[in-house]
Amino acid sequence: MAIRYLTIALFSLLQWQFLLSHRLGGTFEEGYYDAYHERHLPFHSHRSLQEEFRNEDGIPICGFPEPSDADLRELEASQKTSILGRFAKFAARFWRNLAQRRRSIPTYYHIIQNATIAGPSAEQVRAQHDHLVEAFAPYGFSFTLKDITFTRNNDWFGYKEYNTDEERDMKTTLRRGGPESLNVYVNNGKGVCGYAYLPKFYGQFPWNDGIVINFRCFGGASQSQEGDVVVHEVGHWLGLLHPFSNCAEPGDGISDTPLQGLPTRGCPAEPVNSCGKGFDSADNYMDYSSDVCKTRFTAGQAERMDEEWKKYRL
């Protein structure tokens, strides 16, 4: 594990050096994501994007609602810190104190079944959970498996839209714990591999918190599903956005995720620099690349998750 931490830290240092040299002439003012506007209810989606980007099994990858242009402008203006100052501050605080501030997250899995589909078994859930634990271990988060429930309900399994009566009924009935608890609902996922809501919405819609995963995209559901859909959606649950933004500033508002044009398809044989500002994030859990490609979050993403945790989930 120590080798993995060192590798991530070294990669982050090299990436920040590259960004300093290539992004906006050497420095840039980072916008922070806190400005994701309260007026945006977390129930809309971008169907065209969902339909275009599908995984190896033909399922739309993520139903997370993307921020609007207005949201991104607010994001860009909300915090202005130099890249060197931000990284120096982060490196001194985050990597040194990682073990001391590890966040322990109670985790509950709710498997929804219909008349013909049983969904993942308890053994599959435990394997998926182990993968989740391993993915987040270098970044100060741990997950404690508290319970696995199995519920047969055709309405909860197959609802077609966000914020339906069926979704609300399912979550209000099954949800466990408070803002610090992760609830994972496994059903037909509204037809996408998964979706989640940002932590800031817990105060407005506590019943709606958690992540929803399509049973076909759960870890072990097929050869290509290694469990990173859950990791990706938990990243949203902890406050991360997608790294791709059609090359538009501020991207996801994180300094060490280079601007990226579109989601990554599959697993590119060679690095792609779609915006000319640094390599695309094909190896990042928040991109749309295949599970076999994904290995990490960045140091800036780790800091974002910690800040969002302290602000909304403590």
C-alpha positions in Angstrom: 0.0 0.0 0.0 2.9 2.4 0.8 4.2 1.9 -2.8 0.8 2.8 -4.2 0.7 6.0 -2.1 4.2 6.9 -3.3 3.3 6.2 -6.9 0.1 8.4 -6.7 2.1 11.2 -5.1 4.8 11.1 -7.7 2.3 11.0 -10.6 0.5 14.0 -9.1 3.7 16.0 -8.8 4.6 15.3 -12.5 1.1 16.1 -13.6 1.1 19.4 -11.7 4.4 20.3 -13.3 3.1 19.6 -16.8 -0.1 21.6 -16.1 2.0 24.5 -14.8 3.9 24.6 -18.1 1.0 24.1 -20.5 -2.2 25.5 -19.0 -2.9 29.1 -19.8 0.8 30.0 -20.2 2.0 28.6 -16.9 -0.6 29.6 -14.3 -4.3 29.6 -14.0 -6.9 30.7 -11.6 -8.9 27.8 -10.3 -12.6 27.9 -9.9 -14.0 25.9 -7.1 -17.1 23.8 -7.3 -19.0 25.3 -4.3 -20.9 27.6 -6.7 -23.0 24.7 -8.2 -26.2 26.7 -8.0 -28.9 26.0 -5.4 -31.6 26.6 -8.1 -30.4 23.5 -9.9 -32.5 20.6 -8.7 -30.5 17.4 -9.1 -33.2 15.6 -11.2 -32.5 16.6 -14.8 -30.3 14.6 -17.2 -28.6 15.0 -20.6 -30.1 12.2 -22.6 -28.0 12.8 -25.7 -24.8 12.4 -23.8 -26.1 9.3 -22.0 -27.2 7.7 -25.3 -23.9 8.4 -27.1 -21.5 7.1 -24.5 -22.2 3.5 -23.6 -20.1 0.8 -22.0 -19.0 -2.5 -23.6 -22.4 -4.0 -22.8 -24.2 -1.2 -24.6 -25.5 0.5 -21.4 -25.3 4.4 -21.0 -22.5 4.9 -18.6 -23.6 7.6 -16.1 -26.8 9.5 -15.4 -25.1 12.2 -13.3 -26.6 15.7 -14.2 -23.9 17.9 -15.8 -23.6 21.5 -14.6 -24.9 24.2 -17.0 -22.7 26.9 -18.5 -23.9 29.3 -15.9 -22.9 26.9 -13.1 -19.5 26.6 -14.6 -19.0 30.4 -14.8 -19.9 30.6 -11.1 -17.5 27.7 -10.5 -14.7 29.5 -12.2 -15.2 32.7 -10.2 -15.9 31.3 -6.8 -12.3 30.7 -5.7 -9.0 32.0 -7.1 -5.8 30.4 -6.0 -2.5 29.9 -7.9 -1.7 26.4 -8.9 1.6 26.4 -7.1 0.2 27.8 -3.9 -2.7 25.4 -3.9 -0.5 22.3 -4.6 2.1 23.3 -2.0 -0.6 23.8 0.6 -2.3 20.6 -0.3 0.8 18.5 -0.4 1.9 19.6 3.0 -1.5 19.0 4.6 -3.0 16.0 2.7 -0.3 13.4 2.2 1.3 14.0 5.6 -1.9 13.6 7.5 -3.7 11.0 5.3 -3.8 8.3 7.9 -4.8 10.6 10.7 -7.9 11.9 9.1 -9.2 8.8 7.4 -13.0 9.0 7.0 -15.0 5.9 7.9 -18.2 5.6 6.0 -21.0 3.2 7.0 -22.2 1.5 3.9 -25.5 -0.2 3.1 -26.4 -2.1 0.0 -30.0 -2.5 -1.1 -30.6 -5.1 -3.8 -33.9 -4.6 -5.6 -35.3 -7.6 -7.4 -38.2 -8.2 -9.8 -40.1 -11.3 -10.7 -37.3 -12.6 -12.9 -34.1 -10.8 -11.9 -32.5 -11.5 -8.5 -29.6 -9.0 -8.9 -26.2 -9.5 -7.4 -25.7 -12.1 -4.6 -24.3 -11.3 -1.2 -21.0 -12.7 -2.3 -20.9 -10.3 -5.3 -21.8 -7.4 -3.0 -18.9 -8.2 -0.7 -16.5 -8.5 -3.6 -17.8 -5.1 -5.0 -17.4 -3.6 -1.6 -13.8 -4.8 -1.3 -13.0 -3.2 -4.6 -14.6 0.1 -3.4 -12.4 0.0 -0.2 -9.3 -0.7 -2.2 -10.0 2.1 -4.7 -10.4 4.8 -2.0 -7.8 3.6 0.5 -5.0 5.9 -0.8 -7.3 9.0 -0.4 -8.3 9.0 3.2 -11.7 7.2 3.0 -12.7 3.8 4.2 -16.0 2.0 3.9 -17.5 -0.3 6.5 -20.1 -2.8 5.2 -23.0 -2.6 7.6 -25.8 -4.5 5.9 -27.1 -6.1 2.6 -30.8 -6.1 2.1 -32.8 -7.9 -0.6 -36.2 -6.6 -1.6 -38.6 -7.8 -4.3 -40.5 -4.9 -5.8 -41.3 -4.5 -9.5 -42.0 -0.8 -9.2 -38.7 0.0 -7.4 -36.8 -2.2 -9.8 -37.9 -0.6 -13.1 -38.8 3.1 -12.8 -37.8 5.1 -15.9 -37.2 8.7 -14.8 -35.5 10.6 -12.0 -37.4 11.7 -8.9 -40.4 9.4 -9.4 -42.8 8.3 -6.7 -41.2 4.8 -7.0 -37.7 6.1 -6.4 -38.8 8.2 -3.5 -40.7 5.4 -2.0 -37.8 3.0 -2.4 -35.3 5.4 -0.8 -37.5 6.6 2.1 -38.3 2.9 2.9 -34.8 1.5 2.7 -32.4 4.3 3.5 -30.2 3.9 6.6 -28.1 6.4 8.6 -27.5 10.1 8.1 -25.4 12.2 5.7 -22.3 10.3 6.6 -23.8 6.9 5.5 -23.5 5.6 2.0 -26.6 3.8 0.6 -26.2 1.9 -2.6 -29.4 0.9 -4.4 -29.1 -1.7 -7.1 -31.9 -2.0 -9.6 -32.4 -1.3 -13.3 -30.7 2.1 -12.7 -33.2 4.1 -14.8 -31.6 2.4 -17.8 -28.1 3.9 -17.2 -25.2 2.3 -15.4 -25.5 4.5 -12.4 -26.3 8.0 -11.0 -25.7 9.9 -7.9 -26.5 13.3 -6.3 -23.9 15.8 -5.0 -23.4 16.1 -1.2 -24.7 19.7 -1.1 -28.2 18.4 -2.0 -28.5 16.4 1.2 -29.8 19.4 3.1 -32.6 19.9 0.6 -33.4 16.3 -0.3 -32.1 14.0 2.4 -34.3 11.1 1.3 -32.7 11.2 -2.2 -29.1 10.8 -1.0 -27.0 7.8 -2.1 -26.1 6.2 -5.4 -28.2 4.0 -7.8 -26.5 1.3 -9.7 -27.8 -0.8 -12.6 -27.5 -4.5 -11.7 -25.9 -5.1 -15.1 -23.0 -2.7 -14.3 -22.4 -3.9 -10.7 -19.0 -5.5 -10.0 -18.9 -9.0 -11.4 -22.1 -8.7 -13.5 -20.0 -9.3 -16.7 -16.4 -9.7 -17.6 -15.9 -6.0 -18.3 -17.5 -4.9 -15.0 -14.7 -4.8 -12.4 -16.6 -2.5 -10.0 -15.6 0.9 -11.1 -19.1 2.1 -11.8 -19.7 2.1 -8.0 -16.4 3.9 -7.5 -17.3 6.5 -10.1 -20.7 7.2 -8.5 -19.3 7.4 -5.0 -16.9 10.0 -6.4 -20.0 12.0 -7.4 -21.5 11.3 -3.9 -18.3 12.9 -2.4 -18.5 15.9 -4.6 -16.6 15.2 -7.8 -17.6 16.2 -11.3 -16.7 14.6 -14.6 -13.3 15.8 -16.0 -14.6 16.4 -19.5 -16.1 19.7 -20.5 -15.6 20.3 -24.3 -12.3 22.0 -23.4 -14.2 24.8 -21.6 -12.8 26.4 -18.5 -13.0 25.7 -15.6 -13.6 22.0 -16.4 -14.4 20.2 -13.2 -12.9 23.0 -11.2 -9.9 20.9 -10.0 -6.4 22.1 -10.9 -4.7 18.7 -11.6 -7.4 17.2 -13.9 -6.4 18.7 -17.3 -9.1 20.1 -19.6 -10.7 17.4 -21.7 -12.9 17.5 -24.7 -15.2 14.5 -24.5 -15.5 11.3 -22.4 -12.9 8.6 -23.1 -14.2 5.6 -25.0 -12.8 2.2 -24.1 -9.1 2.1 -23.2 -6.9 4.2 -25.5 -3.6 2.5 -26.5 -1.8 5.9 -26.4 -2.4 9.0 -24.2 -4.8 11.6 -25.7 -4.4 15.3 -25.3 -7.7 16.5 -26.6 -7.5 20.1 -25.5 -3.7 20.7 -25.7 -3.5 21.4 -22.0 -2.5 17.9 -20.6 -3.4 14.3 -21.1 -7.0 13.2 -20.9 -8.0 11.4 -17.7 -8.5 7.9 -19.2 -7.0 6.4 -16.0 -9.2 8.4 -13.7 -12.3 6.9 -12.0 -14.4 9.9 -13.0 -13.9 9.5 -16.8 -16.0 7.1 -18.9 -13.1 4.8 -19.9 -13.3 1.0 -19.4 -12.9 -0.3 -15.9 -9.6 -1.9 -16.9 -8.1 1.6 -17.6 -9.1 3.2 -14.3 -6.6 3.2 -11.4 -6.7 6.5 -9.6 -8.1 9.9 -8.4 -5.8 12.9 -8.5 -4.5 14.7 -5.4 -6.8 17.6 -6.2 -9.8 15.3 -6.4 -8.8 13.8 -3.0 -8.7 17.3 -1.5 -12.1 18.1 -3.1 -13.7 15.0 -1.6 -12.3 15.8 1.9 -13.5 19.4 1.7 -17.0 18.3 0.6 -17.1 15.6 3.3 -16.3 18.2 6.0 -18.8 20.7 4.7 -21.8 18.4 4.0 -21.3 15.0 5.6 -19.8 15.4 9.0 
